[in-house]
Every structure is written in C-alpha cells, then in structure tokens.
Amino acid sequence: MELGGKKEESKHGARTAWIRMSHPRARRVGSALRPGGALRSRRILRCRLSKSDYKACAVPKPACPEDGEEGAMEWVACAGIDWGDKKHAYMVQTADGKKQDGWFGSSPEEVHEWARGLGVRFPGGTIIVAVEQGRGSLLYALMAYEYLVLVPINPRASKAYRESLRLSGASNDPSDAALIGDFAMKHLTELRVWRPDEERTRKIRLLCEHRRSLVDQRTAFTHTLSATLKEYFPQVLQWFGDEASPYLREFLTHWETLEQASQASVDDITNVLKSRGRRKASAVAQVLIEKIRIAVALTRDTAILDACSMYARSLMALLDPIDEEIAKYDQAIAAEWADHPDRQIFDSLPGAGAVMAPRLAVAFGLERSRYDAAAELQQYSGIAPVTEQSGRHWSVRARWGYPTFLHQTFHEFAQSSLPHSAWARAFYHQQRDRGAGHHAAIRALAFRWIRILFRLWKTGEEYDEQRYIEVLKRKRSPIITRLAA
C-alpha cells in the first residue's frame, strides 16, 4: 500500500488528499509479516477529509520500495494450498512449468511428511508455499522448514482472482489450490512473505490476544446477566451502579430476588460486603436496607422469578472462574514483560498501563526493519482512512479490512490516553467540534499516536509529554489554542 502525493480542491473549498491503495496485507516479497489476526468488515463511512484530519496522509511516504530496489526471488517450485479442516488440496508447479496436484491430511504427521517430501524433491532450492490463511496450524507447522517461503493469500484476493477467470463461479478445492499458486507466481513482487516474530514477541502477543478473548466473554456474560436482572429484579442494578461489580454478584449469590433480599438484616449485608473487601460496609449496608424496604417487586410471577433467577445464578457461576483466569493471564504477561527490551519505551506512554503497554510493544515487534515508515502501520492496522476517486466522484471512508486485534490495540490505547494526555484530550475535542463521531475522533487520535510511537520505537527514546507539546507550539498547531483555553 502506498500513499499518493496528489491534493485537490473540492467544491466546498476544503483541501483533500487521496490514497492509492492496494490491500493492506500486500507487500513486496522479502519484507516482514505484520503482527495481527483475522480481518473483519466495516460499514462504509462517507465523509470529507479536511486538511487537519489525518494530516500525514497527504505526505507521500510509500509503504513499498520502488521497483528495482529489491532483487527478484529465485525459486525452484511454487505450491498453492487450499486449506481445509480435514485435508488440504495442493498444486506444485516447478519453474519450468511442470505441475503436480494432490491432497494431504491436516494431521501434524501428514503435514510434516508433505513438507519433508518437498525438500527431498527439490533439494537445495527455495520453495514458495502460497496458502489462503493468515495464521493458524498449517503455517505454524510449515514455518519450521527453512527452505519453504510462506506467502499468505488473503481470501478476498483469491476469491476475486477466481471470479475474474471463472465467470460461472464454479469452484472446487484442487482448482482453487492451482489458482492460489498461480496468483502467487504472477504477483510475487506485490505479496508479502510470512516471517514469524521472535519467540518472546509471539508469546506475549498470543497471551494478550487470549486474555482479550476472555475479557470479551466476560463482557458478554455480564451484559446477559444485566439483561436478565432487568426482567425480574432491576433495582439491584441501580443499587450497585456497575453491572460488573463483584459486590453485585456476591449480593445475588445470597439473595436472588427482591423477596429474599427483604428478609436480610443490616448485619447480613454488612458481612457479605466485607467478604469482598468493601470499604465502609456497615454504612453501605444501612443504605441498601433502606432502599430494599421501599422497593416494589417488578413481578410476582413465580415462573418468571424461578427461571430468571436460576439463569442469573448460572451466569454468575461462569463469571467468577473467568475472572480468575484473566488474573492468571495478567500474571503471565507481567512475567514476560518484566525484562522486555522495549519496556521502558511503552511503559512511558500516558494511559498505557500494564494491559496496553505489552500490546503496543508486540504490535511493533523487536525487529526495527519491519516498518520503514509510520504510514505502513497506520494503513495495515486499519487506522488510516481510504479514499476512493473515480472521475468526478471522490469519497473517504474507514477501512473495511484489518487485523482486528491490532486495530483494537491502537484504538483502545488512543481512548485510554485521553485522561492522561492534555494534547490528546484537546485533539479529541477538536475533532468532535468539527463534526466527527466518537470513534472517528479516536481513530484520528490513534493516527497521530502511531506516528509518535513509531519515532519512539525507532530511536529507543521514552515518551515526553511536555516535549511533544513544545513541538506543537513551534508548529503553531491549533491544538495549542485549545490547550491554553
């Protein structure tokens, strides 16, 4: 993906920039793999891009080297694999055009046997393996063989290639494997080689991703618990304020309905709150008793009360173990993060904390040659917008596809920086005043943060809030006006 340097005047007089775009996963063979996971779709957002929005987009910083800067890859064979749950179809084509197709099973034994067979058939040569998979068991197995060069093919790219050659839409696994291999051979200079991060980065990234998955499950169960309580005992949510409160769960463990809660004494509630470490438990219990005495039951239908209270009890039984497992992940991540080479850089960021700092570190990795410019990561992570221009039509939208976890990392860090960074807070409110929605403003802020993080990552310096504000003053940024106010 690369940035175009063209600027235009819209009919509204706003200066705009447009981006010449290829898929965010596309990069020249020989470059490193970006950390990240599966892609997800996003609704098109049409808007105009003013000069102050994502200003770096107007700067021509190509993500890929110009033609001729890298030598062509010498390879003896190219294998295209159509991934399957039980077995994989493949097509191997040599440099002189000879082809061989077949199947191999998805078990570890069969995958390694197939990979070793390629090494025996083509000794001493480089074999390109194109697979319609960005991450997963097959790539994890094949990355152990030095003679294999792994090239992930985005499923959308292979689908578009197949549809361009087969207008009927006919498809089967062997022919798809052949098309994947053919696509890789014809577009090697535009595709990116999959190269795994070093072990520490891979481990922390997987720990952070799995922890986030557990947090998402906890959030889903918590929302479901809240919705269930609203059907028969809504007052308890008001009493404790936060649906994720551990005191709420402990209270419901002892008193599942309003009728049961009305039989509790001040001492009973005090002891329950103290068991969860609640401060001033006696005073809080006294307030709760007064609220319970004046509360009116939403319903007295025993069918609803019995069924809903049982469901609420089941959800709470799931939430406590998830909390315990998340705490274990926090300990494991902290242990790996304790002696990470880039810890001081990312710990110095405002609002990063114990959760976001490791996630930001693995987003960049330890290999400093991975990214040549901040624009590469802005585009790959889905933070940078996309401009579509055809004839007189011109529009800007958010990116449709990106590695979800990587995108979430920058988006969530930008949001967490608001209470801790004065300029970030001023920039966010500036975007909102210009009509941007909350998430659009956060993406604009994340865009700026990536440029700052990239510089720190390259130089090894720690973040200095005052130093950055001084830079903004020298450049007479409009953010300074808001900071002064």
C-alpha positions as CSV (number, residue, x, y, z in Angstrom):
1,M,0.0,0.0,0.0
2,E,1.4,3.4,-0.8
3,L,0.4,7.0,-0.4
4,G,-0.2,9.2,-3.3
5,G,1.0,12.8,-3.2
6,K,-1.9,14.4,-5.1
7,K,-4.0,17.1,-3.5
8,E,-7.2,18.5,-4.9
9,E,-9.7,21.3,-4.2
10,S,-13.2,20.1,-3.5
11,K,-16.2,22.2,-4.5
12,H,-16.5,23.1,-0.8
13,G,-13.0,24.5,-0.8
14,A,-11.5,22.1,1.6
15,R,-8.0,20.7,0.9
16,T,-8.1,17.0,0.5
17,A,-5.7,14.1,0.0
18,W,-6.2,10.8,-1.8
19,I,-4.6,7.4,-1.3
20,R,-3.6,5.0,-4.0
21,M,-4.5,1.7,-2.3
22,S,-3.8,-2.0,-2.6
23,H,-4.9,-4.5,0.0
24,P,-3.4,-3.7,3.5
25,R,-1.8,-7.2,3.6
26,A,0.0,-6.7,0.3
27,R,3.7,-6.0,0.5
28,R,6.8,-6.9,-1.5
29,V,8.3,-10.4,-1.1
30,G,11.2,-10.3,1.3
31,S,9.5,-7.9,3.8
32,A,8.4,-8.9,7.3
33,L,5.0,-10.0,8.4
34,R,2.9,-7.5,10.3
35,P,1.6,-8.8,13.6
36,G,-2.1,-9.3,13.6
37,G,-5.0,-11.6,13.2
38,A,-8.1,-12.1,11.2
39,L,-9.8,-9.4,9.2
40,R,-13.2,-8.1,9.8
41,S,-15.6,-6.0,7.7
42,R,-16.7,-2.5,8.5
43,R,-19.6,-0.4,7.2
44,I,-18.7,2.3,4.7
45,L,-18.4,5.7,6.2
46,R,-18.6,8.5,3.7
47,C,-17.1,11.8,4.7
48,R,-14.9,14.7,3.5
49,L,-11.3,14.8,4.7
50,S,-10.2,18.2,5.8
51,K,-6.7,19.4,6.0
52,S,-6.5,18.9,9.7
53,D,-7.8,15.3,9.6
54,Y,-5.1,12.7,9.3
55,K,-2.6,15.3,8.0
56,A,0.1,12.7,7.4
57,C,-2.0,11.1,4.7
58,A,-1.1,14.0,2.4
59,V,2.6,13.2,2.8
60,P,3.9,10.8,0.1
61,K,5.5,8.0,2.1
62,P,5.4,4.8,0.0
63,A,4.9,1.7,2.0
64,C,6.8,-0.4,-0.5
65,P,10.2,0.2,-2.1
66,E,10.3,1.3,-5.6
67,D,10.8,-1.2,-8.4
68,G,14.4,-2.4,-8.7
69,E,15.3,-1.8,-5.0
70,E,15.0,-5.5,-4.2
71,G,16.2,-8.4,-6.2
72,A,13.9,-11.0,-7.6
73,M,13.4,-14.1,-5.5
74,E,15.0,-17.2,-7.0
75,W,12.7,-20.2,-6.5
76,V,12.6,-23.8,-7.9
77,A,8.9,-24.5,-7.2
78,C,5.7,-22.8,-6.1
79,A,3.0,-24.7,-4.2
80,G,-0.6,-23.4,-3.8
81,I,-2.6,-24.9,-0.9
82,D,-6.3,-24.7,-0.5
83,W,-6.7,-25.1,3.3
84,G,-9.3,-27.5,4.6
85,D,-10.4,-28.7,8.1
86,K,-9.7,-32.4,7.4
87,K,-7.4,-32.3,4.4
88,H,-5.7,-29.8,2.1
89,A,-5.6,-29.7,-1.6
90,Y,-2.3,-28.6,-3.3
91,M,-0.8,-27.9,-6.6
92,V,3.0,-27.7,-7.1
93,Q,4.4,-26.1,-10.2
94,T,8.1,-26.0,-11.0
95,A,10.0,-23.1,-12.5
96,D,9.9,-24.9,-15.9
97,G,6.1,-25.3,-15.8
98,K,5.7,-28.9,-14.6
99,K,2.7,-29.4,-12.3
100,Q,1.7,-32.0,-9.7
101,D,-1.5,-31.9,-7.7
102,G,-2.9,-33.9,-4.8
103,W,-4.1,-33.9,-1.2
104,F,-2.5,-34.3,2.2
105,G,-4.3,-34.6,5.6
106,S,-4.4,-31.9,8.3
107,S,-2.9,-34.1,11.0
108,P,0.6,-33.0,12.1
109,E,2.2,-36.2,10.9
110,E,0.8,-35.8,7.3
111,V,1.6,-32.1,7.1
112,H,5.2,-32.6,8.1
113,E,5.5,-35.6,5.8
114,W,4.3,-33.5,2.9
115,A,6.7,-30.6,3.7
116,R,9.7,-33.0,4.0
117,G,8.7,-34.5,0.7
118,L,9.0,-31.1,-1.0
119,G,12.5,-30.8,0.5
120,V,13.5,-34.2,-0.9
121,R,12.1,-33.5,-4.3
122,F,13.7,-30.0,-4.6
123,P,16.9,-30.3,-2.6
124,G,18.8,-27.0,-2.0
125,G,16.2,-24.8,-3.6
126,T,13.7,-22.3,-2.3
127,I,10.1,-23.4,-2.5
128,I,7.3,-20.8,-2.3
129,V,4.2,-22.0,-0.5
130,A,1.1,-19.9,-1.0
131,V,-1.7,-20.6,1.4
132,E,-5.1,-19.0,1.9
133,Q,-4.5,-18.4,5.6
134,G,-3.0,-15.5,7.5
135,R,-2.3,-17.5,10.7
136,G,-3.1,-20.9,12.0
137,S,-2.0,-24.5,12.5
138,L,-0.8,-25.1,8.9
139,L,1.5,-22.0,8.9
140,Y,2.7,-22.9,12.4
141,A,3.8,-26.3,11.1
142,L,5.4,-25.2,7.9
143,M,7.4,-22.3,9.4
144,A,9.8,-24.9,10.8
145,Y,11.3,-25.6,7.3
146,E,13.9,-23.1,6.2
147,Y,13.6,-24.0,2.5
148,L,9.9,-23.0,2.5
149,V,9.0,-19.4,1.9
150,L,5.4,-18.9,3.2
151,V,3.2,-16.4,1.4
152,P,-0.3,-15.9,2.9
153,I,-3.0,-15.0,0.4
154,N,-6.0,-13.0,1.6
155,P,-9.2,-15.0,0.9
156,R,-10.8,-11.9,-0.7
157,A,-7.9,-11.6,-3.1
158,S,-8.0,-15.3,-4.1
159,K,-11.8,-15.1,-4.5
160,A,-11.6,-12.0,-6.7
161,Y,-8.9,-13.7,-8.8
162,R,-11.0,-16.8,-9.2
163,E,-14.1,-14.9,-10.2
164,S,-12.2,-12.9,-12.8
165,L,-11.2,-16.1,-14.5
166,R,-14.3,-18.2,-14.0
167,L,-17.4,-16.1,-14.7
168,S,-19.6,-19.1,-14.0
169,G,-18.5,-19.1,-10.3
170,A,-17.5,-22.8,-10.5
171,S,-15.2,-23.8,-7.7
172,N,-13.5,-26.9,-6.2
173,D,-10.6,-27.4,-3.9
174,P,-8.0,-28.7,-6.4
175,S,-8.6,-25.9,-8.9
176,D,-8.6,-23.3,-6.1
177,A,-5.2,-24.6,-5.0
178,A,-4.0,-24.2,-8.6
179,L,-5.3,-20.7,-8.8
180,I,-3.7,-19.7,-5.4
181,G,-0.3,-21.0,-6.7
182,D,-0.8,-19.2,-10.0
183,F,-1.8,-16.0,-8.2
184,A,1.3,-16.1,-6.1
185,M,3.7,-16.8,-9.0
186,K,2.3,-13.9,-11.0
187,H,2.3,-11.4,-8.2
188,L,5.3,-12.3,-6.1
189,T,6.6,-8.7,-6.2
190,E,3.4,-7.5,-4.7
191,L,2.9,-10.1,-2.0
192,R,4.5,-10.4,1.4
193,V,6.4,-13.2,2.9
194,W,5.2,-14.6,6.2
195,R,8.0,-14.4,8.7
196,P,7.2,-15.1,12.4
197,D,8.3,-12.7,15.1
198,E,10.9,-13.9,17.6
199,E,9.7,-16.1,20.4
200,R,9.2,-13.5,23.1
201,T,7.0,-11.3,20.9
202,R,4.9,-14.3,19.7
203,K,4.3,-15.5,23.2
204,I,3.3,-12.1,24.6
205,R,1.0,-11.4,21.6
206,L,-0.8,-14.7,22.0
207,L,-1.1,-14.2,25.7
208,C,-2.6,-10.7,25.1
209,E,-5.0,-12.0,22.4
210,H,-6.2,-14.8,24.5
211,R,-6.7,-12.5,27.5
212,R,-8.7,-10.2,25.4
213,S,-10.8,-13.1,24.2
214,L,-11.6,-14.0,27.9
215,V,-12.4,-10.3,28.6
216,D,-14.8,-10.3,25.7
217,Q,-16.5,-13.4,27.1
218,R,-16.8,-11.9,30.5
219,T,-18.3,-8.7,29.0
220,A,-20.8,-10.8,27.0
221,F,-21.9,-12.8,30.2
222,T,-22.0,-9.6,32.2
223,H,-24.4,-7.9,29.7
224,T,-26.5,-11.0,29.6
225,L,-26.7,-11.0,33.4
226,S,-27.7,-7.4,33.4
227,A,-30.5,-8.1,30.8
228,T,-31.7,-11.0,32.9
229,L,-31.9,-8.9,36.1
230,K,-33.9,-6.3,34.3
231,E,-36.6,-8.9,33.6
232,Y,-37.3,-9.6,37.3
233,F,-35.0,-7.7,39.7
234,P,-33.9,-4.4,38.1
235,Q,-33.4,-2.5,41.4
236,V,-30.3,-4.4,42.3
237,L,-28.5,-2.9,39.2
238,Q,-29.4,0.6,40.5
239,W,-28.2,-0.2,44.0
240,F,-24.7,-1.3,42.9
241,G,-24.3,1.0,39.9
242,D,-21.9,-1.2,37.9
243,E,-23.2,-4.4,36.3
244,A,-19.7,-5.8,36.5
245,S,-19.4,-5.1,40.3
246,P,-18.2,-8.0,42.3
247,Y,-20.4,-6.8,45.2
248,L,-23.4,-7.2,43.0
249,R,-22.6,-10.8,42.3
250,E,-21.9,-11.5,45.9
251,F,-25.2,-10.0,46.9
252,L,-27.1,-12.0,44.3
253,T,-25.4,-15.2,45.5
254,H,-27.2,-14.8,48.8
255,W,-30.4,-13.1,47.8
256,E,-31.5,-13.8,44.2
257,T,-34.9,-11.9,44.3
258,L,-36.3,-8.8,46.0
259,E,-38.4,-11.0,48.2
260,Q,-35.4,-12.8,49.5
261,A,-33.4,-9.6,49.9
262,S,-36.2,-8.1,52.0
263,Q,-35.6,-10.8,54.7
264,A,-31.9,-9.8,55.0
265,S,-30.7,-7.8,58.0
266,V,-28.1,-5.0,58.1
267,D,-25.5,-7.4,59.7
268,D,-26.1,-10.0,57.0
269,I,-25.5,-7.5,54.2
270,T,-22.5,-6.0,56.0
271,N,-20.8,-9.4,56.3
272,V,-21.4,-10.1,52.6
273,L,-19.9,-6.8,51.6
274,K,-16.9,-7.3,53.9
275,S,-16.2,-10.7,52.4
276,R,-15.5,-8.9,49.1
277,G,-13.4,-6.2,50.8
278,R,-15.9,-3.4,50.6
279,R,-14.9,-0.3,52.5
280,K,-17.4,1.3,54.9
281,A,-19.5,-1.9,54.6
282,S,-21.8,-1.0,57.5
283,A,-22.8,2.4,56.1
284,V,-23.4,0.9,52.6
285,A,-25.4,-1.9,54.1
286,Q,-27.6,0.6,56.0
287,V,-28.3,2.5,52.8
288,L,-29.2,-0.8,51.0
289,I,-31.6,-1.9,53.7
290,E,-33.5,1.4,53.4
291,K,-33.7,1.0,49.6
292,I,-34.9,-2.6,49.9
293,R,-37.7,-1.6,52.3
294,I,-39.2,0.8,49.8
295,A,-38.6,-1.3,46.7
296,V,-41.6,-2.8,44.8
297,A,-41.2,-6.1,43.0
298,L,-41.4,-5.9,39.2
299,T,-43.4,-9.1,39.1
300,R,-44.6,-11.8,41.5
301,D,-45.0,-14.5,38.8
302,T,-43.1,-17.5,40.3
303,A,-42.5,-18.9,36.8
304,I,-40.5,-15.8,35.8
305,L,-38.8,-15.4,39.2
306,D,-37.7,-19.0,39.4
307,A,-36.5,-19.3,35.8
308,C,-34.7,-15.9,35.6
309,S,-33.1,-16.3,39.0
310,M,-31.7,-19.7,38.0
311,Y,-30.3,-18.2,34.8
312,A,-28.7,-15.4,36.7
313,R,-27.2,-17.9,39.1
314,S,-25.7,-19.8,36.2
315,L,-24.2,-16.7,34.6
316,M,-22.6,-15.7,37.9
317,A,-21.1,-19.2,38.2
318,L,-19.4,-18.6,34.8
319,L,-18.1,-15.2,35.6
320,D,-16.1,-15.9,38.7
321,P,-13.8,-18.5,37.0
322,I,-13.3,-16.2,34.1
323,D,-12.1,-13.5,36.5
324,E,-9.7,-16.0,38.0
325,E,-8.3,-17.0,34.6
326,I,-7.9,-13.4,33.5
327,A,-5.8,-12.7,36.6
328,K,-3.6,-15.7,35.7
329,Y,-3.1,-14.2,32.2
330,D,-2.2,-10.9,33.8
331,Q,0.5,-12.6,35.9
332,A,1.9,-14.4,32.9
333,I,2.0,-11.3,30.8
334,A,3.7,-9.3,33.6
335,A,6.3,-12.0,34.0
336,E,7.2,-11.9,30.3
337,W,7.0,-8.1,30.2
338,A,9.3,-7.6,33.2
339,D,12.5,-7.8,31.2
340,H,11.3,-6.9,27.7
341,P,13.9,-4.8,25.8
342,D,11.3,-2.1,24.9
343,R,9.5,-2.0,28.3
344,Q,10.7,1.5,29.2
345,I,9.5,2.9,25.9
346,F,6.0,1.7,26.1
347,D,5.6,2.0,29.9
348,S,6.3,5.7,29.5
349,L,3.2,6.2,27.4
350,P,0.2,8.0,29.1
351,G,-2.6,5.6,29.9
352,A,-0.8,2.5,28.6
353,G,-0.5,0.7,31.9
354,A,0.0,-3.0,32.5
355,V,-2.5,-4.0,29.8
356,M,-1.9,-1.7,26.8
357,A,2.0,-1.4,27.0
358,P,2.7,-5.1,26.2
359,R,0.0,-5.0,23.4
360,L,1.6,-1.9,21.8
361,A,5.1,-3.5,22.1
362,V,4.1,-6.6,20.2
363,A,2.2,-4.5,17.6
364,F,5.6,-3.1,16.6
365,G,7.8,-6.1,17.4
366,L,11.5,-6.1,18.1
367,E,12.7,-6.1,14.5
368,R,13.3,-2.4,13.7
369,S,13.4,-3.1,9.9
370,R,9.8,-4.4,10.0
371,Y,8.4,-0.9,9.2
372,D,10.1,1.8,7.1
373,A,7.5,4.5,7.8
374,A,4.7,5.1,10.3
375,A,2.3,5.2,7.3
376,E,2.8,1.4,6.8
377,L,1.4,0.6,10.2
378,Q,-1.3,3.2,10.0
379,Q,-2.6,1.6,6.9
380,Y,-2.1,-2.0,7.8
381,S,-3.8,-1.6,11.2
382,G,-6.8,0.0,9.6
383,I,-6.4,3.3,11.4
384,A,-5.7,5.3,8.2
385,P,-8.7,6.1,6.1
386,V,-9.2,5.0,2.5
387,T,-10.0,7.4,-0.3
388,E,-12.0,6.3,-3.4
389,Q,-11.7,8.5,-6.5
390,S,-13.1,7.8,-10.0
391,G,-13.8,10.6,-12.4
392,R,-15.6,13.3,-10.5
393,H,-16.6,11.0,-7.7
394,W,-14.5,11.3,-4.5
395,S,-15.1,9.9,-1.1
396,V,-13.3,8.9,2.1
397,R,-14.3,6.0,4.2
398,A,-12.9,3.9,7.1
399,R,-11.1,0.8,6.1
400,W,-13.1,-2.4,5.6
401,G,-10.5,-5.0,6.4
402,Y,-7.7,-5.0,9.0
403,P,-6.2,-7.4,11.7
404,T,-8.9,-7.0,14.4
405,F,-6.6,-7.2,17.5
406,L,-4.0,-4.9,16.0
407,H,-6.7,-2.3,15.2
408,Q,-8.3,-2.6,18.6
409,T,-4.9,-2.1,20.3
410,F,-4.3,1.3,18.8
411,H,-7.9,2.4,19.1
412,E,-8.2,1.4,22.7
413,F,-4.8,3.0,23.6
414,A,-5.9,6.2,22.0
415,Q,-9.0,6.2,24.1
416,S,-7.1,5.3,27.3
417,S,-4.7,8.2,26.7
418,L,-7.5,10.8,27.0
419,P,-7.5,11.2,30.8
420,H,-3.7,11.2,30.9
421,S,-2.5,13.4,28.0
422,A,-3.5,17.0,27.7
423,W,-2.8,17.4,24.0
424,A,-4.6,14.1,23.2
425,R,-7.7,15.3,25.0
426,A,-7.6,18.7,23.2
427,F,-7.2,17.0,19.8
428,Y,-10.1,14.6,20.5
429,H,-12.4,17.5,21.4
430,Q,-11.2,19.4,18.4
431,Q,-12.3,16.6,16.1
432,R,-15.7,16.3,17.9
433,D,-16.3,20.0,17.4
434,R,-15.6,19.6,13.7
435,G,-18.4,17.1,13.5
436,A,-16.6,13.7,13.9
437,G,-18.2,11.0,15.9
438,H,-16.6,9.4,18.9
439,H,-14.9,6.5,17.1
440,A,-13.9,8.7,14.2
441,A,-12.2,11.1,16.6
442,I,-10.5,8.3,18.4
443,R,-9.2,6.9,15.1
444,A,-7.8,10.3,14.2
445,L,-6.1,10.4,17.5
446,A,-4.7,6.9,17.1
447,F,-3.4,8.0,13.7
448,R,-1.3,10.7,15.4
449,W,-0.2,8.4,18.2
450,I,1.1,5.8,15.7
451,R,3.5,8.5,14.3
452,I,4.7,9.3,17.8
453,L,5.1,5.6,18.7
454,F,6.9,4.8,15.5
455,R,9.5,7.5,16.2
456,L,10.0,6.3,19.8
457,W,10.3,2.7,18.6
458,K,12.9,3.6,16.0
459,T,15.0,5.8,18.3
460,G,14.5,3.9,21.6
461,E,13.5,7.1,23.4
462,E,10.9,7.4,26.2
463,Y,7.8,9.5,25.7
464,D,7.9,13.0,27.0
465,E,4.5,14.8,27.1
466,Q,6.0,18.3,27.6
467,R,8.5,17.9,24.8
468,Y,5.7,17.0,22.3
469,I,3.6,20.0,23.4
470,E,6.6,22.2,22.8
471,V,6.8,20.8,19.3
472,L,3.2,21.6,18.7
473,K,3.8,25.2,19.9
474,R,6.7,25.6,17.5
475,K,4.5,24.4,14.7
476,R,1.7,26.6,15.8
477,S,-0.7,23.8,15.9
478,P,-4.4,24.7,16.5
479,I,-4.3,22.2,19.4
480,I,-2.3,24.7,21.4
481,T,-5.1,27.2,21.4
482,R,-7.4,24.7,22.9
483,L,-4.8,23.7,25.5
484,A,-4.4,27.3,26.5
485,A,-8.1,27.6,27.0
